[in-house]
Amino acid sequence: MRIVIVGAGVQGTVFAVRLAMAGHEVTLVSRPERARELRHGGAAVRDLKTMRLCTKALPVLERLPPNFVADYCLVAVRREQIEAVLPDLAAATAIPRVVFLVNHANGSSDLLSRLGRSRTVLAFPGVAGDCEDGVIRYLDIPQQHTVVEEGARDVVSLLREAGFAVDSVRDMDAWLQRHAVFVTAIAGALYENGCDALRLSRDLATVRRFILAVREGWTAEDREGVGPAPFALRAIFCWVPLWLSARYWSRLLGSASGDIYFARHARHAPAEMAALAVDVRTLLKDGEAPGLRTLLASIDEWRGGIGA
C-alpha cells in the first residue's frame, strides 16, 4: 500500500515507521523544520517498553500536493491544526481514504462535508510519547488501544498488520467527546501541579477533583444523549468508590507511565489542550459541571502563562 501521513510529531512518526516496517510505501508531510530533521537523520522511534530503536529513511514533503496518489492518508495533527490541513486534504482527491487520528470533540460534520463520507475515517491513536534529540520515544497504551470507527475494516486490518492493538468503536464522535472531558480534566489538574505527574499523584485532593470533574462532564453528556464512555473508563470513574478511583489514578500518575501517558503531551501541547477545552465548554450548559469548568480554566491560565 502507498500511504501518506500528514503530521510528523509523535503519532505521525510512530505510525509512519511501523507501517514502513510492515512493508508499506510511506511518505511524511511535515513542517519545514521537522522535515529538515527527518531528511537528515531519518524517522527514528524507540519503543520504551523494549528499548528497540528503529529508523527509516522516508520521503518527506512540506505540503500535500493536490495530485498526490496514495491508498491511504493518515492525519496526525493537533486539534488546533485541523482547519489548516483540510483544504489540502479535500483537494487530494486521488486519495480514497483519509484517516483522522486527531483529538477533537466538536463533531465531525465539517470533516464529512468537506471530504465526503466515503473518504473519511475517524480514529484515535493508542500511543503516547515525546521527542528527544530527534528520536520519538513512545509507548503503546494498554489501557487505551487505537480506536477506529466501526465499518472501516480495511483501516483496522492495515493498522493491526503493523502491530497496533485496535478496537472498533460504533460512535466515534461520542467516543471523542467523552475522551475530551477526560483529557481536559486531567490536563487542568496537571497544570495546577506544574505539569508534573508525580506531584499530581501526591495531591490527592486534586486527583479527587479531577475524577469528580470527569463525572460532572459525563453526566452533562448523558443529558445530551451522547453515547457512553468506554467501558474501562466508565468502570474506574463511575462504578467504583471515589477513594478507590483516586488510589488507581494516584498510582498511575506516580509511575513512569503516568508521565509518558499524560504529562509529556500536556507540556508540549497547551494550544491543543486549550482548543479541546473550548470544544468541551460547547457541550456544557450554563451552570453545568462547575468542577470541570475550574479545571478548564486552569488550562487557559497555563497557556496564558508559562505554558504559552
HELIX and SHEET records of a PDB file:
HELIX    1   1 VAL A   10  MET A   21  1                                  12    
HELIX    2   2 PRO A   32  GLY A   41  1                                  10    
HELIX    3   3 ARG A   79  GLN A   81  5                                   3    
HELIX    4   4 ILE A   82  ALA A   91  1                                  10    
HELIX    5   5 SER A  109  LEU A  115  1                                   7    
HELIX    6   6 ARG A  153  GLU A  161  1                                   9    
HELIX    7   7 MET A  172  TYR A  191  1                                  20    
HELIX    8   8 ALA A  197  ARG A  202  1                                   6    
HELIX    9   9 LEU A  204  ARG A  223  1                                  20    
HELIX   10  10 PHE A  231  ARG A  234  1                                   4    
HELIX   11  11 ALA A  235  TRP A  239  3                                   5    
HELIX   12  12 LEU A  242  GLY A  254  1                                  13    
HELIX   13  13 ALA A  256  GLY A  258  1                                   3    
HELIX   14  14 ASP A  259  ALA A  263  3                                   5    
HELIX   15  15 ARG A  264  HIS A  268  1                                   5    
HELIX   16  16 PRO A  270  LEU A  283  1                                  14    
HELIX   17  17 PRO A  290  GLY A  304  1                                  15    
SHEET    1   A 8 VAL A  60  LEU A  61  0                                        
SHEET    2   A 8 GLU A  25  VAL A  29  1                                        
SHEET    3   A 8 ARG A   2  VAL A   6  1                                        
SHEET    4   A 8 TYR A  72  VAL A  75  1                                        
SHEET    5   A 8 VAL A  98  LEU A 101  1                                        
SHEET    6   A 8 THR A 120  PHE A 124  1                                        
SHEET    7   A 8 THR A 146  GLU A 149 -1                                        
SHEET    8   A 8 VAL A 166  VAL A 169  1                                        
SHEET    1   B 4 ARG A  52  LYS A  56  0                                        
SHEET    2   B 4 ALA A  43  ASP A  47 -1                                        
SHEET    3   B 4 VAL A 135  ASP A 140  1                                        
SHEET    4   B 4 VAL A 127  GLU A 132 -1                                        
END                                                                             
